[in-house]
């Protein structure tokens, strides 16, 4: 089950599940409820819609999802960094990816 803080934000906004479901594009309250309960992960559009609706970051609303995305991106960036290091002509890209690895690596908790 995924940690999700949607209920807290929804209640603070005095909205029902059906109202939020409508605003973020779900056809039913039940589909939204599954996301709010952490049973299902939200689609990208839903997650971003909730962020806009509640003026909150992805990490604020979906901390587990944000950590998953960060870890996945970090692993891919580390692999790409190793590949780019082989080519002198790719120094600028390698430098950018090294910055990404440093930034993300410092914000992701160790397992």
trRosetta pair geometry for C-beta under 8 A, 3 or more apart (Angstrom, degrees):
i j d omega theta_ij theta_ji phi_ij phi_ji
1 37 7.8 -70 -153 141 115 74
1 38 4.4 69 178 121 88 119
1 39 6.8 -28 -124 -87 88 42
2 38 4.2 -162 65 -156 64 92
2 41 6.1 91 -19 -86 163 77
2 62 7.1 3 155 -155 123 91
2 64 4.5 -154 -155 72 83 144
2 65 6.5 44 -168 -47 137 85
3 38 6.3 9 -79 -109 12 139
3 62 7.7 137 94 -157 68 46
3 63 5.4 -27 95 58 121 102
3 64 4.6 131 38 -27 85 112
4 7 7.6 92 111 -5 92 84
4 35 6.8 173 -148 156 166 65
4 36 6.2 -162 113 -153 136 31
4 37 7.5 44 51 76 132 10
4 38 4.7 -171 5 -76 111 86
4 61 6.9 2 -160 162 73 67
4 62 5.7 -8 -115 -107 79 69
4 64 7.5 -63 -57 26 64 108
5 8 5.0 -37 -179 34 83 119
5 9 6.3 79 127 -17 86 102
5 60 6.5 -91 64 153 140 60
5 61 5.5 -131 60 -137 92 37
5 62 7.5 -136 23 -60 80 34
5 63 7.2 63 -16 -14 111 98
6 9 5.8 -67 -152 44 36 106
6 10 5.7 34 156 -22 74 110
6 20 7.7 130 177 161 115 161
6 35 6.8 53 -4 120 163 93
6 36 4.5 -110 81 -118 129 79
6 50 6.3 -56 -113 -155 107 142
6 54 8.0 -156 -134 -32 63 157
6 61 5.9 52 -74 -162 70 96
6 62 7.9 22 -46 -66 94 79
7 10 5.7 -56 -141 38 28 111
7 11 6.1 27 160 -18 65 108
7 36 5.4 100 -59 -175 83 110
8 11 6.1 -58 -147 37 23 108
8 12 6.4 24 154 -19 61 109
9 12 5.6 -54 -147 36 31 114
9 13 6.4 22 156 -11 64 109
9 50 7.7 99 91 180 147 98
9 54 4.2 18 174 -142 135 148
9 56 6.1 -84 -110 -14 146 152
9 60 7.9 90 -67 135 134 108
9 61 6.5 -36 -5 -106 152 93
10 13 5.9 -66 -152 42 30 105
10 15 5.2 -95 -165 68 78 98
10 16 7.9 8 170 166 116 5
10 17 7.0 37 176 -84 157 57
10 20 5.4 -55 -120 -50 118 149
10 36 7.2 -23 -6 -120 147 132
10 54 7.7 -69 -64 -85 51 126
11 14 7.4 34 -178 -76 37 35
11 15 8.0 -108 -75 45 20 64
12 54 8.0 83 68 -144 114 106
13 53 7.7 -6 -96 151 173 94
13 54 6.5 -109 -42 -109 137 83
15 19 4.5 -128 -168 85 95 128
15 20 5.2 103 130 -51 132 91
15 23 7.9 -36 -162 -1 150 140
16 19 4.6 100 53 4 78 102
16 20 7.2 -149 92 -1 43 84
16 29 7.7 -38 139 -123 99 125
17 20 5.9 -58 -148 41 33 106
17 21 6.0 40 152 -25 67 107
17 29 4.8 86 113 -160 105 99
17 32 5.3 165 -178 97 90 123
17 33 5.5 31 -169 -73 150 85
17 36 6.6 -97 -120 -3 110 156
18 21 5.5 -52 -145 34 29 116
18 22 6.5 32 154 -20 63 104
18 29 4.2 -42 -84 -84 72 117
18 32 7.8 172 -91 42 26 142
19 22 5.8 -53 -152 33 30 111
19 23 6.5 28 152 -17 64 108
20 23 5.5 -56 -147 38 35 112
20 24 6.2 11 163 -2 70 110
20 32 5.8 144 95 -169 97 150
20 50 7.6 41 -173 -108 114 89
20 53 7.0 113 -137 150 88 161
21 24 6.6 -70 -143 47 23 93
21 26 3.9 -74 -164 67 86 117
21 27 7.8 -59 161 60 113 18
21 28 6.5 -69 175 108 150 25
21 29 5.0 -142 -7 -101 156 46
21 31 6.5 113 -139 66 118 90
21 32 3.6 -120 -87 -23 94 140
22 25 8.0 50 179 -60 24 18
22 26 7.3 -72 -58 59 26 73
23 49 6.9 163 128 165 82 118
23 53 5.8 96 133 -107 137 137
24 32 7.0 121 55 -107 122 113
24 45 7.7 143 -180 129 83 80
24 46 5.0 70 162 -138 123 71
24 49 3.9 139 -130 110 85 139
24 50 5.9 6 -97 -57 141 74
24 53 6.7 -72 -68 -27 96 146
25 45 6.5 -20 43 127 150 121
25 46 6.8 -123 55 -88 104 78
25 49 6.6 -164 4 -59 104 170
26 29 7.6 122 109 -82 127 20
26 31 4.4 -169 -159 83 124 122
26 32 4.7 -166 38 -51 163 92
26 46 7.2 51 -54 -112 97 121
27 31 6.6 68 50 7 70 144
28 31 4.9 105 66 -1 87 97
28 32 7.4 -155 101 3 54 84
29 32 5.8 -61 -158 42 39 110
29 33 6.0 46 146 -29 72 107
30 33 5.3 -50 -144 33 32 118
30 34 6.7 39 155 -24 63 98
31 34 6.0 -49 -157 26 31 113
31 35 7.2 27 147 -12 60 102
31 40 7.9 -49 -165 54 63 149
32 35 5.7 -57 -160 36 40 110
32 36 6.2 36 148 -18 72 108
33 36 5.5 -55 -143 40 33 112
33 37 6.0 26 159 -13 68 110
34 37 6.0 -58 -141 43 26 106
34 39 4.3 -81 -161 67 77 117
34 40 4.4 34 137 13 112 111
35 38 7.7 39 178 -71 31 25
35 39 7.5 -78 -61 51 21 75
35 40 5.5 -55 -78 76 61 89
35 41 7.4 32 -123 170 84 12
35 42 4.8 59 -140 -74 132 89
35 46 6.7 -118 -110 146 165 142
38 64 7.9 68 -140 30 112 144
41 65 6.2 132 -144 -98 105 116
42 46 3.9 -131 -174 95 108 118
42 47 4.3 144 96 -59 125 80
42 50 6.9 -59 -147 -1 173 135
42 62 6.8 -114 24 -80 116 149
42 65 7.4 -29 38 -85 89 164
43 46 4.7 91 54 8 77 106
43 47 7.0 -148 89 -7 36 88
44 47 5.8 -57 -146 37 29 109
44 48 6.2 21 159 -11 66 109
45 48 5.9 -57 -143 43 28 107
45 49 5.9 33 156 -23 64 110
46 49 5.5 -54 -144 36 28 114
46 50 6.4 29 156 -19 63 104
47 50 5.9 -56 -152 35 28 110
47 51 6.6 32 149 -21 63 105
47 58 6.2 36 165 -122 116 97
47 61 7.3 161 -155 94 76 131
47 62 6.1 -50 -134 2 111 150
47 65 6.8 -135 -119 128 142 159
48 51 5.4 -50 -149 33 36 116
48 52 6.5 33 154 -15 67 103
48 58 8.0 -26 -86 -80 56 101
49 52 5.9 -56 -149 38 31 108
49 53 6.0 33 153 -21 66 111
50 53 5.5 -53 -138 39 31 114
50 54 6.0 -2 171 9 67 112
50 56 7.6 -40 136 59 81 107
50 61 5.5 143 125 -169 122 164
50 62 8.0 90 84 -29 141 109
51 54 6.8 -74 -139 52 18 86
51 55 7.8 55 166 -114 53 9
51 56 5.7 -118 -137 75 59 64
51 57 6.5 15 -138 -144 112 16
51 58 5.9 -33 -82 -66 133 61
51 60 8.0 117 -121 55 82 105
51 61 6.2 -128 -82 6 70 142
52 55 7.4 15 -170 -74 28 47
54 60 8.0 -149 110 107 121 125
54 61 6.6 122 64 -82 140 123
56 60 4.0 -118 179 87 107 138
56 61 5.1 116 107 -44 127 99
57 60 4.5 106 53 -1 76 101
57 61 7.2 -166 88 4 43 85
57 66 7.7 50 135 -97 98 148
58 61 6.3 -70 -148 48 29 97
58 62 5.7 -44 -178 52 70 99
58 65 6.7 -102 173 96 103 108
58 66 4.7 141 120 -85 100 107
58 69 7.6 -17 139 32 148 148
59 62 7.4 -77 -109 68 16 56
59 63 5.6 47 -167 -107 62 65
59 66 4.1 -171 -89 141 67 179
59 67 8.0 89 -121 -43 88 70
60 63 7.6 21 -115 -63 5 82
62 65 3.7 -6 144 32 121 121
62 66 5.9 136 95 -23 78 86
63 66 5.7 -55 -144 37 31 112
63 67 6.3 29 158 -17 66 106
64 67 5.8 -56 -148 38 30 109
64 68 6.3 34 152 -22 65 106
65 68 5.6 -52 -146 35 31 114
65 69 6.3 31 156 -17 65 105
66 69 5.9 -54 -147 37 30 110
66 70 6.3 30 154 -19 63 109
67 70 5.6 -55 -146 38 31 113
67 71 6.2 31 157 -19 67 106
67 108 6.7 121 -147 -135 78 85
67 109 7.4 -25 -134 30 124 94
68 71 6.0 -56 -146 37 27 108
68 72 6.2 25 157 -17 63 110
69 72 5.9 -59 -147 39 28 111
69 73 6.1 24 157 -16 65 110
70 73 5.9 -59 -144 40 27 108
70 74 6.1 30 157 -22 64 109
70 104 5.6 -180 -163 -161 90 104
70 107 6.7 -104 -155 96 147 103
70 108 4.9 -179 131 -86 124 111
71 74 5.6 -55 -146 35 28 114
71 75 6.5 29 156 -19 64 104
71 108 5.8 135 -77 -149 71 143
72 75 6.0 -54 -152 34 29 109
72 76 6.5 23 153 -12 63 109
73 76 5.8 -59 -148 42 32 109
73 77 6.0 33 155 -22 68 109
73 100 7.8 -99 150 164 109 118
73 104 6.2 -129 98 -134 108 162
74 77 5.7 -54 -142 37 28 111
74 78 6.4 32 157 -21 63 104
74 101 6.6 102 -146 -130 75 66
74 104 4.7 -158 -84 120 97 129
74 105 6.0 126 -140 -74 126 69
74 108 6.0 -73 -35 -6 156 158
75 78 5.9 -53 -150 32 29 111
75 79 6.8 27 152 -16 62 105
76 79 5.8 -54 -152 36 34 111
76 80 6.3 30 152 -16 67 108
77 80 5.7 -55 -144 41 32 110
77 81 6.1 42 153 -28 65 105
77 97 5.4 180 -165 -165 90 93
77 100 5.0 -130 -144 107 148 119
77 101 5.0 -171 123 -74 122 84
77 104 6.8 119 31 38 154 143
78 81 5.6 -49 -147 30 30 117
78 82 6.8 31 154 -18 61 102
78 101 5.9 105 -77 -118 70 126
79 82 6.0 -56 -158 33 32 110
79 83 6.7 28 148 -15 65 107
80 83 5.5 -56 -150 38 38 112
80 84 6.0 34 155 -19 71 107
80 97 5.5 -130 102 -140 109 152
81 84 5.9 -55 -142 38 29 108
81 85 6.4 40 155 -32 62 104
81 94 6.4 99 -144 -147 66 76
81 97 4.7 -167 -84 122 84 124
81 98 6.0 109 -131 -74 124 67
81 101 6.0 -11 -50 -38 151 144
82 85 5.8 -47 -151 22 29 118
82 86 7.8 38 150 -27 55 96
83 86 6.2 -52 -173 14 39 114
84 87 6.3 -76 -162 44 45 97
84 90 4.5 -129 -157 127 87 132
84 93 5.4 -133 -140 101 140 103
84 94 3.9 -179 126 -83 123 90
84 97 6.1 133 24 29 153 146
85 94 5.8 118 -75 -134 56 139
87 90 4.2 59 89 10 110 113
88 91 6.2 -3 -173 -43 49 103
90 93 4.7 -50 -173 47 84 115
90 94 5.5 93 123 -30 87 99
91 94 5.5 -57 -142 39 30 113
91 95 6.2 34 157 -23 65 105
92 95 5.7 -52 -150 32 29 113
92 96 6.7 29 151 -18 62 104
93 96 5.7 -53 -151 35 34 112
93 97 6.3 30 153 -15 67 106
94 97 5.8 -56 -145 40 31 108
94 98 6.2 37 153 -24 65 105
95 98 5.6 -51 -147 33 30 114
95 99 6.7 33 152 -19 62 102
96 99 5.7 -54 -157 33 33 113
96 100 6.6 34 147 -20 65 104
97 100 5.3 -49 -149 34 38 116
97 101 6.3 41 152 -20 67 102
98 101 5.7 -50 -146 36 32 112
98 102 6.3 34 153 -19 63 106
99 102 5.7 -55 -148 37 31 112
99 103 6.2 27 156 -17 66 109
100 103 5.9 -58 -144 39 28 108
100 104 6.0 13 164 -6 67 112
101 104 6.3 -59 -135 46 23 99
101 105 5.4 26 164 -23 62 119
102 105 5.9 -55 -133 39 19 112
102 106 6.4 15 165 -17 58 110
103 106 6.4 -66 -155 34 22 104
103 107 6.8 1 156 -5 60 114
104 107 6.0 -73 -151 43 34 102
104 108 6.0 25 159 -20 73 113
105 108 6.2 -58 -136 34 27 105
